[in-house]
Amino acid sequence: MSVKDAVAERFLQICKERNIKLNELANRSGVTPSTAYSMVDKSRRDVSVVTVKKFCDGLDISLREFFDSEIFDSLEQEIV
């Protein structure tokens, strides 16, 4: 799994746990819904750290809490 896919999966996981839709995450985070949907779009390559931080702020969690998940333990190498 790529880091971008892991980030998207983690946000989807948290949203599911909290019963939050992507539109609501976008609104809470001060970003457009298209930004939230592009994060989970498999054809999009990257998600910025600033966007990740905004989503974390919208969920009222720290970056440390966000990345403290087993999903990030065995990612593919990003060096090509």
Gaussian input, Z-matrix of N, CA and C with variables (Angstrom, degrees):
# hf/3-21g

backbone

0 1
 N
 C     1     B1
 C     2     B2     1     A1
 N     3     B3     2     A2     1     D1
 C     4     B4     3     A3     2     D2
 C     5     B5     4     A4     3     D3
 N     6     B6     5     A5     4     D4
 C     7     B7     6     A6     5     D5
 C     8     B8     7     A7     6     D6
 N     9     B9     8     A8     7     D7
 C    10    B10     9     A9     8     D8
 C    11    B11    10    A10     9     D9
 N    12    B12    11    A11    10    D10
 C    13    B13    12    A12    11    D11
 C    14    B14    13    A13    12    D12
 N    15    B15    14    A14    13    D13
 C    16    B16    15    A15    14    D14
 C    17    B17    16    A16    15    D15
 N    18    B18    17    A17    16    D16
 C    19    B19    18    A18    17    D17
 C    20    B20    19    A19    18    D18
 N    21    B21    20    A20    19    D19
 C    22    B22    21    A21    20    D20
 C    23    B23    22    A22    21    D21
 N    24    B24    23    A23    22    D22
 C    25    B25    24    A24    23    D23
 C    26    B26    25    A25    24    D24
 N    27    B27    26    A26    25    D25
 C    28    B28    27    A27    26    D26
 C    29    B29    28    A28    27    D27
 N    30    B30    29    A29    28    D28
 C    31    B31    30    A30    29    D29
 C    32    B32    31    A31    30    D30
 N    33    B33    32    A32    31    D31
 C    34    B34    33    A33    32    D32
 C    35    B35    34    A34    33    D33
 N    36    B36    35    A35    34    D34
 C    37    B37    36    A36    35    D35
 C    38    B38    37    A37    36    D36
 N    39    B39    38    A38    37    D37
 C    40    B40    39    A39    38    D38
 C    41    B41    40    A40    39    D39
 N    42    B42    41    A41    40    D40
 C    43    B43    42    A42    41    D41
 C    44    B44    43    A43    42    D42
 N    45    B45    44    A44    43    D43
 C    46    B46    45    A45    44    D44
 C    47    B47    46    A46    45    D45
 N    48    B48    47    A47    46    D46
 C    49    B49    48    A48    47    D47
 C    50    B50    49    A49    48    D48
 N    51    B51    50    A50    49    D49
 C    52    B52    51    A51    50    D50
 C    53    B53    52    A52    51    D51
 N    54    B54    53    A53    52    D52
 C    55    B55    54    A54    53    D53
 C    56    B56    55    A55    54    D54
 N    57    B57    56    A56    55    D55
 C    58    B58    57    A57    56    D56
 C    59    B59    58    A58    57    D57
 N    60    B60    59    A59    58    D58
 C    61    B61    60    A60    59    D59
 C    62    B62    61    A61    60    D60
 N    63    B63    62    A62    61    D61
 C    64    B64    63    A63    62    D62
 C    65    B65    64    A64    63    D63
 N    66    B66    65    A65    64    D64
 C    67    B67    66    A66    65    D65
 C    68    B68    67    A67    66    D66
 N    69    B69    68    A68    67    D67
 C    70    B70    69    A69    68    D68
 C    71    B71    70    A70    69    D69
 N    72    B72    71    A71    70    D70
 C    73    B73    72    A72    71    D71
 C    74    B74    73    A73    72    D72
 N    75    B75    74    A74    73    D73
 C    76    B76    75    A75    74    D74
 C    77    B77    76    A76    75    D75
 N    78    B78    77    A77    76    D76
 C    79    B79    78    A78    77    D77
 C    80    B80    79    A79    78    D78
 N    81    B81    80    A80    79    D79
 C    82    B82    81    A81    80    D80
 C    83    B83    82    A82    81    D81
 N    84    B84    83    A83    82    D82
 C    85    B85    84    A84    83    D83
 C    86    B86    85    A85    84    D84
 N    87    B87    86    A86    85    D85
 C    88    B88    87    A87    86    D86
 C    89    B89    88    A88    87    D87
 N    90    B90    89    A89    88    D88
 C    91    B91    90    A90    89    D89
 C    92    B92    91    A91    90    D90
 N    93    B93    92    A92    91    D91
 C    94    B94    93    A93    92    D92
 C    95    B95    94    A94    93    D93
 N    96    B96    95    A95    94    D94
 C    97    B97    96    A96    95    D95
 C    98    B98    97    A97    96    D96
 N    99    B99    98    A98    97    D97
 C   100   B100    99    A99    98    D98
 C   101   B101   100   A100    99    D99
 N   102   B102   101   A101   100   D100
 C   103   B103   102   A102   101   D101
 C   104   B104   103   A103   102   D102
 N   105   B105   104   A104   103   D103
 C   106   B106   105   A105   104   D104
 C   107   B107   106   A106   105   D105
 N   108   B108   107   A107   106   D106
 C   109   B109   108   A108   107   D107
 C   110   B110   109   A109   108   D108
 N   111   B111   110   A110   109   D109
 C   112   B112   111   A111   110   D110
 C   113   B113   112   A112   111   D111
 N   114   B114   113   A113   112   D112
 C   115   B115   114   A114   113   D113
 C   116   B116   115   A115   114   D114
 N   117   B117   116   A116   115   D115
 C   118   B118   117   A117   116   D116
 C   119   B119   118   A118   117   D117
 N   120   B120   119   A119   118   D118
 C   121   B121   120   A120   119   D119
 C   122   B122   121   A121   120   D120
 N   123   B123   122   A122   121   D121
 C   124   B124   123   A123   122   D122
 C   125   B125   124   A124   123   D123
 N   126   B126   125   A125   124   D124
 C   127   B127   126   A126   125   D125
 C   128   B128   127   A127   126   D126
 N   129   B129   128   A128   127   D127
 C   130   B130   129   A129   128   D128
 C   131   B131   130   A130   129   D129
 N   132   B132   131   A131   130   D130
 C   133   B133   132   A132   131   D131
 C   134   B134   133   A133   132   D132
 N   135   B135   134   A134   133   D133
 C   136   B136   135   A135   134   D134
 C   137   B137   136   A136   135   D135
 N   138   B138   137   A137   136   D136
 C   139   B139   138   A138   137   D137
 C   140   B140   139   A139   138   D138
 N   141   B141   140   A140   139   D139
 C   142   B142   141   A141   140   D140
 C   143   B143   142   A142   141   D141
 N   144   B144   143   A143   142   D142
 C   145   B145   144   A144   143   D143
 C   146   B146   145   A145   144   D144
 N   147   B147   146   A146   145   D145
 C   148   B148   147   A147   146   D146
 C   149   B149   148   A148   147   D147
 N   150   B150   149   A149   148   D148
 C   151   B151   150   A150   149   D149
 C   152   B152   151   A151   150   D150
 N   153   B153   152   A152   151   D151
 C   154   B154   153   A153   152   D152
 C   155   B155   154   A154   153   D153
 N   156   B156   155   A155   154   D154
 C   157   B157   156   A156   155   D155
 C   158   B158   157   A157   156   D156
 N   159   B159   158   A158   157   D157
 C   160   B160   159   A159   158   D158
 C   161   B161   160   A160   159   D159
 N   162   B162   161   A161   160   D160
 C   163   B163   162   A162   161   D161
 C   164   B164   163   A163   162   D162
 N   165   B165   164   A164   163   D163
 C   166   B166   165   A165   164   D164
 C   167   B167   166   A166   165   D165
 N   168   B168   167   A167   166   D166
 C   169   B169   168   A168   167   D167
 C   170   B170   169   A169   168   D168
 N   171   B171   170   A170   169   D169
 C   172   B172   171   A171   170   D170
 C   173   B173   172   A172   171   D171
 N   174   B174   173   A173   172   D172
 C   175   B175   174   A174   173   D173
 C   176   B176   175   A175   174   D174
 N   177   B177   176   A176   175   D175
 C   178   B178   177   A177   176   D176
 C   179   B179   178   A178   177   D177
 N   180   B180   179   A179   178   D178
 C   181   B181   180   A180   179   D179
 C   182   B182   181   A181   180   D180
 N   183   B183   182   A182   181   D181
 C   184   B184   183   A183   182   D182
 C   185   B185   184   A184   183   D183
 N   186   B186   185   A185   184   D184
 C   187   B187   186   A186   185   D185
 C   188   B188   187   A187   186   D186
 N   189   B189   188   A188   187   D187
 C   190   B190   189   A189   188   D188
 C   191   B191   190   A190   189   D189
 N   192   B192   191   A191   190   D190
 C   193   B193   192   A192   191   D191
 C   194   B194   193   A193   192   D192
 N   195   B195   194   A194   193   D193
 C   196   B196   195   A195   194   D194
 C   197   B197   196   A196   195   D195
 N   198   B198   197   A197   196   D196
 C   199   B199   198   A198   197   D197
 C   200   B200   199   A199   198   D198
 N   201   B201   200   A200   199   D199
 C   202   B202   201   A201   200   D200
 C   203   B203   202   A202   201   D201
 N   204   B204   203   A203   202   D202
 C   205   B205   204   A204   203   D203
 C   206   B206   205   A205   204   D204
 N   207   B207   206   A206   205   D205
 C   208   B208   207   A207   206   D206
 C   209   B209   208   A208   207   D207
 N   210   B210   209   A209   208   D208
 C   211   B211   210   A210   209   D209
 C   212   B212   211   A211   210   D210
 N   213   B213   212   A212   211   D211
 C   214   B214   213   A213   212   D212
 C   215   B215   214   A214   213   D213
 N   216   B216   215   A215   214   D214
 C   217   B217   216   A216   215   D215
 C   218   B218   217   A217   216   D216
 N   219   B219   218   A218   217   D217
 C   220   B220   219   A219   218   D218
 C   221   B221   220   A220   219   D219
 N   222   B222   221   A221   220   D220
 C   223   B223   222   A222   221   D221
 C   224   B224   223   A223   222   D222
 N   225   B225   224   A224   223   D223
 C   226   B226   225   A225   224   D224
 C   227   B227   226   A226   225   D225
 N   228   B228   227   A227   226   D226
 C   229   B229   228   A228   227   D227
 C   230   B230   229   A229   228   D228
 N   231   B231   230   A230   229   D229
 C   232   B232   231   A231   230   D230
 C   233   B233   232   A232   231   D231
 N   234   B234   233   A233   232   D232
 C   235   B235   234   A234   233   D233
 C   236   B236   235   A235   234   D234
 N   237   B237   236   A236   235   D235
 C   238   B238   237   A237   236   D236
 C   239   B239   238   A238   237   D237

   B1=1.4427
   B2=1.5269
   B3=1.3130
   B4=1.4609
   B5=1.5264
   B6=1.3101
   B7=1.4620
   B8=1.5241
   B9=1.3358
   B10=1.4651
   B11=1.5222
   B12=1.3249
   B13=1.4642
   B14=1.5248
   B15=1.3305
   B16=1.4644
   B17=1.5273
   B18=1.3249
   B19=1.4660
   B20=1.5280
   B21=1.3268
   B22=1.4603
   B23=1.5244
   B24=1.3180
   B25=1.4625
   B26=1.5227
   B27=1.3126
   B28=1.4696
   B29=1.5314
   B30=1.3397
   B31=1.4628
   B32=1.5259
   B33=1.3148
   B34=1.4608
   B35=1.5244
   B36=1.3298
   B37=1.4603
   B38=1.5349
   B39=1.3210
   B40=1.4680
   B41=1.5245
   B42=1.3256
   B43=1.4652
   B44=1.5295
   B45=1.3095
   B46=1.4700
   B47=1.5227
   B48=1.3315
   B49=1.4642
   B50=1.5253
   B51=1.3281
   B52=1.4714
   B53=1.5273
   B54=1.3229
   B55=1.4648
   B56=1.5339
   B57=1.3431
   B58=1.4632
   B59=1.5322
   B60=1.3114
   B61=1.4708
   B62=1.5299
   B63=1.3421
   B64=1.4710
   B65=1.5228
   B66=1.3366
   B67=1.4738
   B68=1.5215
   B69=1.3299
   B70=1.4581
   B71=1.5236
   B72=1.3339
   B73=1.4654
   B74=1.5182
   B75=1.3250
   B76=1.4699
   B77=1.5238
   B78=1.3214
   B79=1.4684
   B80=1.5203
   B81=1.3181
   B82=1.4677
   B83=1.5223
   B84=1.3261
   B85=1.4627
   B86=1.5198
   B87=1.3153
   B88=1.4597
   B89=1.5144
   B90=1.3290
   B91=1.4623
   B92=1.5252
   B93=1.3191
   B94=1.4536
   B95=1.5278
   B96=1.3250
   B97=1.4618
   B98=1.5258
   B99=1.3321
   B100=1.4715
   B101=1.5242
   B102=1.3317
   B103=1.4638
   B104=1.5264
   B105=1.3204
   B106=1.4662
   B107=1.5284
   B108=1.3223
   B109=1.4663
   B110=1.5257
   B111=1.3302
   B112=1.4681
   B113=1.5256
   B114=1.3449
   B115=1.4611
   B116=1.5292
   B117=1.3044
   B118=1.4649
   B119=1.5246
   B120=1.3304
   B121=1.4673
   B122=1.5286
   B123=1.3156
   B124=1.4781
   B125=1.5257
   B126=1.3268
   B127=1.4666
   B128=1.5295
   B129=1.3385
   B130=1.4684
   B131=1.5198
   B132=1.2934
   B133=1.4625
   B134=1.5256
   B135=1.3224
   B136=1.4601
   B137=1.5230
   B138=1.3079
   B139=1.4581
   B140=1.5309
   B141=1.3182
   B142=1.4629
   B143=1.5206
   B144=1.3108
   B145=1.4579
   B146=1.5271
   B147=1.3120
   B148=1.4637
   B149=1.5308
   B150=1.3197
   B151=1.4662
   B152=1.5256
   B153=1.3155
   B154=1.4642
   B155=1.5257
   B156=1.3274
   B157=1.4649
   B158=1.5274
   B159=1.3226
   B160=1.4667
   B161=1.5243
   B162=1.3279
   B163=1.4625
   B164=1.5269
   B165=1.3173
   B166=1.4703
   B167=1.5251
   B168=1.3335
   B169=1.4602
   B170=1.5292
   B171=1.3262
   B172=1.4661
   B173=1.5147
   B174=1.3139
   B175=1.4648
   B176=1.5261
   B177=1.3399
   B178=1.4654
   B179=1.5255
   B180=1.3474
   B181=1.4620
   B182=1.5165
   B183=1.3132
   B184=1.4631
   B185=1.5287
   B186=1.3135
   B187=1.4644
   B188=1.5171
   B189=1.3164
   B190=1.4712
   B191=1.5247
   B192=1.3386
   B193=1.4661
   B194=1.5292
   B195=1.3311
   B196=1.4530
   B197=1.5245
   B198=1.3230
   B199=1.4641
   B200=1.5299
   B201=1.3297
   B202=1.4586
   B203=1.5294
   B204=1.3187
   B205=1.4656
   B206=1.5246
   B207=1.3128
   B208=1.4641
   B209=1.5255
   B210=1.3080
   B211=1.4631
   B212=1.5371
   B213=1.3273
   B214=1.4615
   B215=1.5341
   B216=1.3173
   B217=1.4632
   B218=1.5271
   B219=1.2974
   B220=1.4725
   B221=1.5222
   B222=1.3224
   B223=1.4582
   B224=1.5321
   B225=1.3263
   B226=1.4610
   B227=1.5281
   B228=1.3219
   B229=1.4579
   B230=1.5178
   B231=1.3038
   B232=1.4615
   B233=1.5262
   B234=1.3165
   B235=1.4638
   B236=1.5311
   B237=1.3073
   B238=1.4796
   B239=1.5090
   A1=108.36
   A2=116.00
   A3=120.40
   A4=109.43
   A5=116.59
   A6=120.71
   A7=110.32
   A8=118.01
   A9=121.24
   A10=110.20
   A11=116.93
   A12=120.80
   A13=111.27
   A14=116.70
   A15=121.14
   A16=110.95
   A17=116.88
   A18=121.32
   A19=109.32
   A20=117.03
   A21=120.63
   A22=110.76
   A23=116.59
   A24=121.08
   A25=111.33
   A26=116.71
   A27=120.78
   A28=111.11
   A29=116.54
   A30=118.67
   A31=110.98
   A32=117.37
   A33=120.29
   A34=110.85
   A35=116.44
   A36=122.17
   A37=110.71
   A38=115.94
   A39=120.40
   A40=110.77
   A41=116.37
   A42=120.22
   A43=110.84
   A44=116.08
   A45=119.87
   A46=110.60
   A47=116.84
   A48=121.22
   A49=111.70
   A50=115.79
   A51=120.96
   A52=112.61
   A53=116.36
   A54=122.09
   A55=111.65
   A56=115.13
   A57=122.75
   A58=108.36
   A59=116.88
   A60=122.32
   A61=108.93
   A62=116.68
   A63=120.59
   A64=112.33
   A65=117.60
   A66=119.36
   A67=111.20
   A68=116.63
   A69=120.27
   A70=111.02
   A71=116.93
   A72=120.25
   A73=110.25
   A74=116.80
   A75=120.93
   A76=110.64
   A77=116.76
   A78=120.53
   A79=111.94
   A80=117.75
   A81=121.55
   A82=111.61
   A83=115.97
   A84=121.33
   A85=113.18
   A86=117.69
   A87=121.16
   A88=113.32
   A89=116.74
   A90=120.98
   A91=108.51
   A92=116.50
   A93=120.40
   A94=109.66
   A95=117.30
   A96=119.63
   A97=112.35
   A98=117.96
   A99=119.97
   A100=111.10
   A101=117.76
   A102=121.11
   A103=110.21
   A104=116.68
   A105=120.61
   A106=110.59
   A107=116.49
   A108=119.24
   A109=112.14
   A110=118.09
   A111=119.28
   A112=110.82
   A113=116.62
   A114=119.81
   A115=110.66
   A116=118.11
   A117=121.00
   A118=113.02
   A119=117.22
   A120=122.26
   A121=109.05
   A122=116.27
   A123=121.67
   A124=112.48
   A125=118.01
   A126=119.60
   A127=112.78
   A128=117.30
   A129=121.00
   A130=108.71
   A131=116.97
   A132=121.74
   A133=114.25
   A134=117.81
   A135=120.23
   A136=112.41
   A137=114.26
   A138=122.51
   A139=105.80
   A140=117.04
   A141=119.60
   A142=111.19
   A143=115.05
   A144=121.38
   A145=109.65
   A146=117.35
   A147=120.92
   A148=109.94
   A149=116.98
   A150=120.84
   A151=110.60
   A152=117.32
   A153=120.79
   A154=109.55
   A155=117.38
   A156=121.87
   A157=110.82
   A158=117.52
   A159=120.32
   A160=110.93
   A161=116.51
   A162=119.45
   A163=110.69
   A164=117.10
   A165=120.27
   A166=110.61
   A167=116.69
   A168=120.30
   A169=110.52
   A170=116.55
   A171=120.77
   A172=112.81
   A173=116.58
   A174=121.58
   A175=112.23
   A176=115.59
   A177=122.60
   A178=111.71
   A179=115.12
   A180=121.46
   A181=108.84
   A182=116.32
   A183=120.91
   A184=109.47
   A185=115.86
   A186=119.93
   A187=110.37
   A188=117.42
   A189=121.82
   A190=110.13
   A191=116.76
   A192=120.09
   A193=111.17
   A194=116.04
   A195=120.20
   A196=111.51
   A197=116.58
   A198=120.74
   A199=113.65
   A200=117.63
   A201=121.01
   A202=109.40
   A203=114.38
   A204=121.20
   A205=108.83
   A206=115.87
   A207=120.71
   A208=112.93
   A209=117.08
   A210=120.38
   A211=111.24
   A212=117.18
   A213=121.29
   A214=113.10
   A215=117.75
   A216=121.10
   A217=114.92
   A218=118.85
   A219=119.49
   A220=110.99
   A221=115.23
   A222=121.51
   A223=111.21
   A224=114.74
   A225=120.58
   A226=109.19
   A227=115.31
   A228=119.36
   A229=109.72
   A230=116.98
   A231=121.75
   A232=111.66
   A233=117.43
   A234=121.67
   A235=108.60
   A236=115.14
   A237=118.82
   A238=111.37
   D1=139.02
   D2=178.07
   D3=-80.74
   D4=162.58
   D5=179.87
   D6=-64.08
   D7=-37.73
   D8=179.00
   D9=-62.74
   D10=-43.80
   D11=178.52
   D12=-65.30
   D13=-37.71
   D14=178.69
   D15=-65.67
   D16=-41.75
   D17=178.24
   D18=-62.07
   D19=-46.94
   D20=179.23
   D21=-61.49
   D22=-44.92
   D23=179.87
   D24=-61.93
   D25=-40.24
   D26=179.90
   D27=-64.45
   D28=-43.65
   D29=177.73
   D30=-64.40
   D31=-41.14
   D32=177.79
   D33=-62.09
   D34=-38.73
   D35=179.04
   D36=-62.48
   D37=-48.02
   D38=-179.93
   D39=-64.30
   D40=-42.29
   D41=178.94
   D42=-61.84
   D43=-41.42
   D44=178.80
   D45=-63.64
   D46=-44.07
   D47=178.85
   D48=-59.16
   D49=-35.42
   D50=-176.21
   D51=-98.92
   D52=3.21
   D53=-179.06
   D54=56.55
   D55=48.45
   D56=-179.29
   D57=-114.95
   D58=132.74
   D59=175.19
   D60=-84.35
   D61=159.85
   D62=-179.79
   D63=-59.65
   D64=-36.80
   D65=177.17
   D66=-60.45
   D67=-41.59
   D68=179.16
   D69=-67.02
   D70=-39.49
   D71=176.10
   D72=-59.44
   D73=-44.52
   D74=178.61
   D75=-59.89
   D76=-47.93
   D77=-179.69
   D78=-61.34
   D79=-43.35
   D80=178.88
   D81=-64.89
   D82=-28.69
   D83=-173.26
   D84=-94.90
   D85=-6.61
   D86=179.11
   D87=74.51
   D88=28.05
   D89=176.65
   D90=-122.18
   D91=166.46
   D92=179.63
   D93=-74.97
   D94=151.55
   D95=174.50
   D96=-56.62
   D97=-33.27
   D98=179.45
   D99=-63.41
   D100=-30.89
   D101=176.21
   D102=-65.62
   D103=-43.20
   D104=179.14
   D105=-65.10
   D106=-44.03
   D107=-178.92
   D108=-70.14
   D109=-31.94
   D110=178.28
   D111=-69.56
   D112=-27.42
   D113=177.70
   D114=-63.12
   D115=-37.90
   D116=-177.36
   D117=-92.62
   D118=-2.11
   D119=178.72
   D120=-75.28
   D121=117.84
   D122=-177.64
   D123=-61.32
   D124=-25.50
   D125=-177.98
   D126=-80.35
   D127=-13.83
   D128=177.62
   D129=-83.69
   D130=137.72
   D131=-172.83
   D132=-82.59
   D133=-48.90
   D134=-169.07
   D135=-125.14
   D136=157.46
   D137=168.82
   D138=-130.77
   D139=134.11
   D140=-174.45
   D141=-80.30
   D142=155.28
   D143=177.19
   D144=-64.19
   D145=-35.39
   D146=178.44
   D147=-62.42
   D148=-41.99
   D149=178.10
   D150=-65.43
   D151=-42.54
   D152=177.23
   D153=-58.43
   D154=-44.32
   D155=179.55
   D156=-62.71
   D157=-41.10
   D158=178.67
   D159=-62.93
   D160=-42.74
   D161=177.84
   D162=-64.52
   D163=-40.86
   D164=176.95
   D165=-61.46
   D166=-43.14
   D167=177.35
   D168=-59.93
   D169=-42.15
   D170=178.71
   D171=-63.85
   D172=-28.42
   D173=178.19
   D174=-92.82
   D175=-2.37
   D176=-178.69
   D177=58.42
   D178=45.43
   D179=174.33
   D180=-129.48
   D181=157.47
   D182=178.21
   D183=-85.67
   D184=164.10
   D185=173.79
   D186=-60.61
   D187=-37.80
   D188=178.21
   D189=-59.26
   D190=-46.70
   D191=178.68
   D192=-62.51
   D193=-40.74
   D194=-179.15
   D195=-61.65
   D196=-48.65
   D197=-175.84
   D198=-81.74
   D199=-5.30
   D200=177.78
   D201=-83.19
   D202=70.83
   D203=-177.71
   D204=-146.88
   D205=144.20
   D206=179.24
   D207=-61.08
   D208=-20.73
   D209=-178.44
   D210=-60.09
   D211=-24.69
   D212=-178.19
   D213=-93.22
   D214=-0.49
   D215=-175.03
   D216=-75.02
   D217=-29.20
   D218=-176.06
   D219=-135.32
   D220=63.11
   D221=179.30
   D222=-84.13
   D223=156.45
   D224=175.11
   D225=-65.74
   D226=155.25
   D227=171.50
   D228=-67.03
   D229=137.34
   D230=179.46
   D231=-92.54
   D232=-10.85
   D233=178.95
   D234=-79.54
   D235=123.92
   D236=179.06
   D237=-118.96

